[in-house]
């Protein structure tokens, strides 16, 4: 599948955004470009929003092929990088609205954790939200989406590639529930 011109333009714009750069204790140090953050293995901030419908099903979506990290992977959470000067909660609300078209949903925080992998170093906040509003997928970021039970989603992760960072957020959400 080819990457569209719109996806490439979106990716270029995203790469030009200043991302919040933090230290090992999640204290802000300033803003850096997304590419610099990754190239220098600096720590940024990220948000993860687990979207449920009123039946308790989790929204699972597939990322576009233009994504710099995990292109074409399935994802259990909307979310993204916290922009310089933005709070975690502001970022979570913005990302949920941009990616899935869900606005004004109550965000409930579940976890604050460091995700440290070769491709990404992030202080993360995981949220959940419940909405039955129709999804409006951002075509530059999301190829498709569907709701499924958490058990179905976990089983699906054993058959298809899923974003490991959002799975870390889901695991913390599940651990907090028990």
N, C-alpha and C positions, 0 to 999 in steps of 0.2 A: 504494500500500500504506500503510495507516494505522500509526501508531506506537502500540504497546500501552501500557497503563498500567504494566506491569512495566518496559518499556524507559524510560519517562519517569521512573519512580522511581529506576531505576539511574543515569540521566543526572544527576538531581538529587543523588544521593549522591556520584557522581563529581565533580561540580562543587564539592562541599563539602570534598573532600580537599585537604590541603596538599601542594603539589608542591615538589620541590627547586628552588630558584632559585639560579643560578650566574652567574659573571661570564664575560667573554670567554675566560678561560683555564680554565674549568670548575672554578673554586673556589667552594664553597658559600657562599651569602649568607644563607640562611634558607629559610623555607617560605612560599609564597603560594598563594592559591586559583587553580585552573586558569583561571577566567575573567579574573582580574586579570593573570595571566601573559600571556595572549593580548592583552588590551586594552592593556596597557602595553608590549607587545612585549619583555618580559623574556625571558631565556634560561632554559629549564628543562633537564631531563635526560630522555632517552627510551631505551628498550631495544627492540631488534628481534631476534626469534628466528626464524631460518629453520629450519623443521622438515622433515626428510627422513625417508622410510621406508628400510628396508634395501635397497630396489631403487634408491635414489638419486633418487627422485622427491620434488619439493618440494610441501609442503602450501600450497595457495592457497585463500583463503577470502573470502567477501563480507561486508562490514560491514553492520550494521543501519542502518536509515534514521534512527534516533535519535542516531547519532553526531554530535558537534558539528563535527568535521572529516571531510571525505570520506564523507558518508553514502551508503550503497549502493555504494561503490567496492569493487573487488577489492583484495586485499592479499596480498603474498607473505610476510609475516612476522606472527607474533603479536607482541604487545608493547604498550608504553604508557609512561606517565609514571612517573618515579621519584618515590616519595613522600618527603617530608621524613624524614630519618633513615635512609633505606633505601640500601643499596649498589646499584650497577648489577646485580650478579649476583643479589642478593635480588629485585630488581624483575623481572629476566628470568625467574627460576624461578616467581615468583608469577604473572606474566602468562601464561606458557605453561600453567600449571595452570588458571588461571581461564578463559582463552579457549578452549583446545582440550582441556583435561582431561588433559594429559600431565604427570605428576609423576615426579621422580627421574631424569629424562634428564640425561645428561652435557652440560653447556653448554660449548661451545668458543668463545672470543672471537676475532673476526676483524678488527674495526675500531673505532676511536674517532675520531669526526669531528663537525664542526660542520655542522648543517643549518640554513641561514638562508633562509627563504622568507617572503613577505608574511603568510602565515597561521600560521607556526610558526617559532620559533627554538629549536633544541635542540642540546645536546651529546648525542651518540648513541653507544651501544655496540651493535655487531652481533654476534650469537652464532649458532651453528648447533647443532642437536641431531638425533639419530637415534632414532626410536622406531617400532615397529610396533604399539604399544598402540592400542586403539580410540579414536577421537576422541570426546570428549564436549563438544559445542559449548555455549558460554555463550549462551543465547537472547537476552540483552539486548545482546550485542555481535556475534554471528556468525550470519548467516542460513544459510550453507551452506559446505561445504568439500570439496575433492577434492585428490588427488595427481596431479601431472603432471611430465613431464620439464622440466628448466630451459629447454630449447629451446622446448617447447610453451608454457611460461609466458611467455617473452619474446615469442613470436609473439602470444599472447593480449593482451599489453599494448598492441599496436598496434590492437586491435579493440575493447577495452573500457576503461572508466576504472579505473585503478589508482592506489593511493596513492603519490605521488611520493617521500615520505620513505622508505618501505620499499623502493622501487626503488633509491634511493640506497644503502641498506644492501646490497641484493643485488648491485649493481654493484661495491661494495668487496669483498664476499665473492668474487665471480668474479675480480676483479683480483688478489686475494691468492693465488688458486689457480694462477695462471699464472706 
